[in-house]
Amino acid sequence: MTYKEKIMLFALIVQLCLWASCSGSVEQPSFVSLYSDSVSSNSEIGNETAQDSTSPKLKSFSLGDQNVLAIVLSGDVKNLKAHAFRSSAMDKEIACVVERISESGEDVDEKTVAEDSELVVYKIRPSQIFEIGESFVIEGSVEGSGSSNLDFSLPFKGLNSKPAKLLFTELRLGEGKKHGYIRFKVIESGNLSGLTLCMPANTWAKATEYTFPVAKVEKGEKIAYHWYTPPDSPGVVDEVNDDVKCSDKHAHSDARDFWGNFKKFNPKKTNAIILKSAKNGPLQDAVLFVHPKDADWMHESVAAVAQEAVDAGLWFPDASPKGALIVNITSTKKIKRKNLSNLKHSALDWVRVADERK
């Protein structure tokens, strides 16, 4: 297929969620490049016509253990070829093993797939290992009937095969010159890559989520997440390893510091905060708190996260505001977990105390 025959379809934006298997997490691309020689330049993926109803189409994809890609196609699919590249070495092609599988996940010979099957599933396994958080691309070509072909290019980051496990220990909202933070304790060694902090009430500056970068941590270490990055603070860096030290005055000397990439700070005193192993992965911990003057969660998104925490067995007794920690967190008062060895996963775990930090 020549470049003149390829027509790039910019209209396709595949917004997929991150998901995690039992052993890790993965970042999946928001934008996918597709090339096809079977549709006109003004056709849209998903709007089939009589002319293109049997041409190959990318329906969905997901990355699993060992960075194996599962890709689901529709149409008349004859064959698929694929290879990979490290983003740091796009001139060096990495071979991939391609297997056609059944929808149940069982490997099958290509000839055994029913001719009238609406979906075709392939498993693409790169022949080289990608490190946690390493950027790479899987590219391929799908052969259809006649001259009907589809090329794809999918960017990924190496999945976290051993996510660390953390517990919330302290939380200060901060205000004015009082810097806000959340502190954690590492209860299981691993990597922070992909761990996602969800803070739905923080709608300011789109600060409702924070995803940790690649960083190995050991059991017993303390982690400090800072709600925002102070302006004019050249010493602010994420302490991703022992060679990186944060010199900012707000850094915690007894913890590894990580910083929200936000300049604006407007703390909400009613919130439901959860930590996940990945964006759509299992929950690790939760804390629900409500200001005494607030009668409800204030936002539907906060109520939804509160229910998610309850459903995961990480907050009791229920997801109502009355079931949360009723507390007024001020610029000089923080909440702190009383006992990490006998957790109730409820308001009983927490107490409001004076904060000596500046």
C-alpha positions in Angstrom: 0.0 0.0 0.0 1.5 3.3 -1.1 1.3 6.5 0.8 -0.9 8.0 -1.8 -3.4 5.2 -1.1 -3.3 5.8 2.6 -5.8 8.3 3.9 -5.3 9.4 7.5 -8.6 9.6 9.5 -8.2 12.3 12.1 -11.8 12.0 13.2 -11.1 8.9 15.4 -10.3 9.7 18.9 -10.4 6.5 21.0 -10.9 7.5 24.7 -10.0 4.3 26.6 -9.7 3.8 30.3 -6.7 2.5 32.1 -7.2 -0.9 33.5 -5.2 -3.2 35.7 -4.7 -6.9 35.8 -4.1 -8.7 39.1 -0.4 -7.9 38.7 -0.1 -4.5 37.3 -1.4 -1.3 35.7 -1.1 0.2 32.3 -1.4 3.6 30.6 -3.3 3.4 27.3 -3.3 5.9 24.6 -6.0 8.6 24.1 -5.2 9.1 20.4 -4.7 6.4 17.8 -3.4 6.8 14.3 -5.2 4.8 11.7 -4.7 4.5 8.0 -7.1 2.8 5.6 -7.4 2.4 1.9 -11.0 1.2 1.9 -13.0 4.3 2.8 -13.4 7.7 1.2 -11.8 10.8 2.8 -15.0 12.0 4.3 -16.1 8.7 5.8 -16.2 8.2 9.6 -15.1 5.2 11.4 -18.2 3.5 12.9 -20.5 4.8 10.1 -20.5 1.8 7.8 -21.7 2.0 4.2 -22.4 -0.8 1.7 -18.9 -0.1 0.3 -17.0 -0.5 3.6 -19.2 -2.8 5.7 -16.7 -5.7 5.3 -13.5 -3.7 5.5 -11.4 -4.2 8.7 -12.1 -1.8 11.6 -10.4 -1.4 15.0 -13.1 -1.9 17.7 -11.1 -1.9 20.9 -7.8 -2.9 22.4 -6.2 -3.4 25.9 -2.7 -4.1 27.2 -2.2 -6.9 29.8 0.5 -8.8 31.6 4.0 -8.6 30.1 2.8 -5.9 27.7 0.8 -8.2 25.6 -1.8 -6.3 23.4 -5.2 -7.8 22.8 -6.8 -6.1 19.8 -10.4 -6.6 18.6 -11.4 -6.1 15.0 -14.5 -6.3 12.9 -15.1 -6.9 9.2 -13.5 -9.3 6.8 -10.0 -9.8 8.4 -7.6 -12.2 6.7 -4.3 -11.6 8.5 -2.5 -9.2 10.9 1.2 -8.3 11.0 2.7 -6.2 13.8 6.0 -4.9 15.3 7.0 -2.6 18.1 9.4 0.3 18.7 10.8 1.9 21.8 10.0 5.6 21.7 13.6 6.3 22.4 14.7 4.2 19.4 12.1 4.4 16.7 14.6 3.2 14.1 15.0 -0.2 15.7 12.1 -2.5 14.9 11.1 -5.1 17.6 9.5 -8.3 16.3 6.1 -9.4 17.7 4.4 -12.8 17.9 0.9 -12.5 16.6 -1.8 -15.1 17.5 -5.4 -15.1 16.5 -7.5 -16.1 19.5 -11.2 -16.8 20.3 -13.3 -14.3 22.2 -13.0 -16.6 25.3 -9.3 -16.0 25.2 -8.3 -19.5 24.1 -5.7 -19.7 21.4 -7.1 -21.0 18.1 -5.8 -21.7 14.7 -6.9 -19.0 12.2 -8.6 -21.6 10.0 -10.9 -22.7 12.8 -12.5 -19.2 13.3 -16.0 -19.2 11.9 -16.3 -17.3 8.7 -19.4 -15.5 9.8 -17.8 -14.3 13.1 -18.5 -10.6 13.6 -15.4 -10.0 15.8 -11.8 -11.1 15.3 -9.4 -11.1 18.3 -5.6 -11.0 18.0 -2.9 -11.2 20.7 0.3 -9.3 20.0 3.3 -10.2 22.1 6.5 -8.1 21.7 9.7 -10.1 21.7 11.5 -7.7 24.1 10.7 -6.6 27.6 9.7 -3.0 28.3 10.5 -1.4 31.6 7.9 0.0 33.9 6.8 3.4 32.5 8.9 3.1 29.3 7.2 4.5 26.3 6.8 2.3 23.3 4.6 1.9 20.2 2.9 -1.1 18.6 2.3 -0.8 14.9 0.6 -3.2 12.6 -1.2 -3.8 9.3 -4.6 -5.7 9.0 -5.2 -7.4 5.7 -8.8 -7.6 4.5 -10.5 -8.9 1.5 -9.2 -7.6 -1.9 -7.4 -4.4 -1.4 -9.1 -3.6 1.9 -6.4 -3.0 4.5 -6.0 -1.1 7.8 -2.8 0.2 9.4 -2.6 1.2 13.1 -0.1 2.8 15.5 -0.8 2.5 19.2 1.4 4.3 21.8 1.8 2.8 25.3 3.8 2.9 28.5 5.2 -0.3 30.1 2.8 -1.6 32.7 3.6 -1.7 36.4 3.9 -5.4 37.2 4.4 -4.7 40.9 2.5 -1.7 42.1 3.4 -0.6 45.6 0.6 -0.5 48.3 0.1 2.6 50.4 -2.1 3.7 53.3 -3.2 7.3 54.0 -1.7 8.6 57.3 -2.2 12.3 57.3 -4.1 15.0 55.4 -3.9 18.8 55.5 -5.9 20.9 53.1 -3.7 24.0 53.5 -4.8 27.6 53.0 -2.9 30.7 52.0 0.7 30.3 53.1 -0.1 27.0 54.8 0.9 24.3 52.3 -1.5 21.3 51.9 -0.5 17.7 51.6 -1.4 14.1 51.9 0.9 11.6 53.6 1.1 7.9 53.0 3.0 4.9 54.4 4.2 2.2 52.1 2.9 -1.2 53.4 4.1 -3.3 50.4 7.2 -2.6 48.4 6.9 -2.0 44.7 6.6 0.8 42.1 4.4 3.9 42.3 4.0 4.1 38.5 0.3 4.5 37.6 -1.0 4.7 41.2 -3.8 7.2 40.9 -5.1 9.6 43.6 -8.7 10.6 43.0 -9.9 13.9 44.6 -13.3 14.6 42.9 -14.1 17.8 44.8 -11.0 19.5 43.6 -12.6 20.8 40.4 -10.3 23.8 40.3 -7.6 23.7 37.7 -8.8 20.1 36.8 -7.0 18.8 39.9 -9.3 15.9 40.5 -6.6 13.3 39.7 -2.9 12.8 40.2 -0.9 9.9 38.8 2.4 8.9 40.4 5.5 8.7 38.2 7.8 5.7 38.0 9.5 5.4 41.4 10.5 2.3 43.4 9.6 2.4 47.1 10.2 0.1 50.0 7.9 -1.1 52.8 8.0 1.4 55.7 8.9 4.4 53.6 6.8 7.6 53.9 5.3 9.4 50.9 4.2 13.1 50.8 1.9 14.3 48.0 1.7 18.1 47.8 -1.6 19.4 46.5 0.1 21.9 44.2 3.5 23.3 43.1 4.3 26.7 44.7 5.1 29.4 42.2 8.8 30.4 41.9 10.0 27.2 43.5 13.0 25.9 41.6 13.7 23.3 44.3 10.5 21.5 43.6 11.2 18.0 42.2 9.6 14.6 42.5 11.9 12.4 44.6 11.7 9.4 42.3 15.0 7.9 43.5 17.8 8.3 46.1 19.7 10.6 43.7 16.9 13.2 43.6 16.4 15.5 46.6 13.8 18.2 46.9 15.1 21.5 48.4 11.9 23.4 48.6 11.0 24.7 52.0 7.7 22.8 51.9 9.4 19.5 51.4 9.1 16.8 54.1 12.5 15.8 55.3 11.2 12.4 56.6 9.3 11.4 53.4 9.6 11.1 49.6 8.0 14.2 48.1 5.8 14.3 45.0 4.0 17.4 43.7 0.7 18.0 42.0 1.3 19.9 38.7 -1.1 22.7 39.6 -0.4 26.3 40.3 -3.8 27.2 41.7 -4.9 26.0 45.1 -8.5 26.1 46.4 -9.0 23.3 49.0 -12.4 21.8 49.5 -13.4 20.9 53.0 -15.8 18.1 51.9 -14.3 15.4 49.8 -14.0 11.7 49.2 -10.4 10.7 48.4 -9.3 7.3 47.2 -6.1 5.8 46.0 -6.1 3.2 43.2 -3.4 0.9 41.8 -4.2 2.3 38.4 -6.8 4.7 36.9 -9.3 1.9 36.6 -7.6 -0.5 38.9 -8.5 -1.8 42.4 -8.7 0.6 45.3 -6.0 0.6 47.9 -7.4 3.1 50.5 -10.0 5.8 51.1 -10.8 8.7 53.4 -14.2 10.4 53.4 -14.6 13.7 55.2 -17.4 16.3 55.4 -17.4 19.8 56.9 -19.9 20.2 59.7 -21.8 22.8 57.8 -22.2 20.7 54.6 -25.4 18.6 54.5 -24.4 16.6 51.4 -21.5 15.8 49.2 -21.9 19.0 47.2 -21.0 17.2 43.9 -22.3 14.0 42.3 -18.8 13.0 41.4 -17.9 13.1 45.1 -20.9 10.9 46.0 -19.9 8.4 43.3 -16.4 8.1 44.7 -17.7 7.7 48.2 -19.9 4.8 47.0 -16.9 3.3 45.2 -14.9 3.3 48.5 -17.8 1.6 50.3 -18.3 -1.0 47.6 -14.6 -1.9 47.8 -14.9 -2.5 51.6 -12.6 0.5 52.4 -15.1 2.7 54.2 -17.8 1.9 56.7 -20.7 2.1 57.5 -22.0 3.6 54.3 -21.5 6.3 51.6 -23.7 8.9 53.1 -22.2 12.2 54.4 -23.3 11.2 57.9 -21.1 8.1 57.5 -18.0 10.1 56.8 -15.6 11.8 59.1 -17.3 15.0 60.2 -14.5 17.5 60.7 -13.4 21.0 60.1 -9.9 20.8 58.7 -8.3 24.2 59.0 -5.0 25.8 58.0 -3.6 24.8 61.4 -5.5 21.5 61.9 -4.9 18.3 60.0 -6.5 14.8 60.3 -4.3 11.9 61.2 -4.8 8.2 61.4 -4.6 7.0 65.0 -3.5 3.4 64.5 -2.3 1.7 61.3 -2.3 -1.8 62.8 -6.0 -2.0 63.7 -7.9 -0.2 60.9 -11.7 0.1 61.0 -11.8 1.9 57.6 -14.2 4.4 59.0 -14.2 7.8 60.8 -13.1 5.9 64.0 -9.6 5.7 62.5 -9.1 9.4 62.3 -8.5 12.3 64.6 -8.0 16.1 64.2 -4.8 17.3 65.6 -2.7 20.5 65.5 -0.2 20.6 62.6 3.3 21.8 63.5 4.4 22.1 59.9 4.6 25.5 58.3 
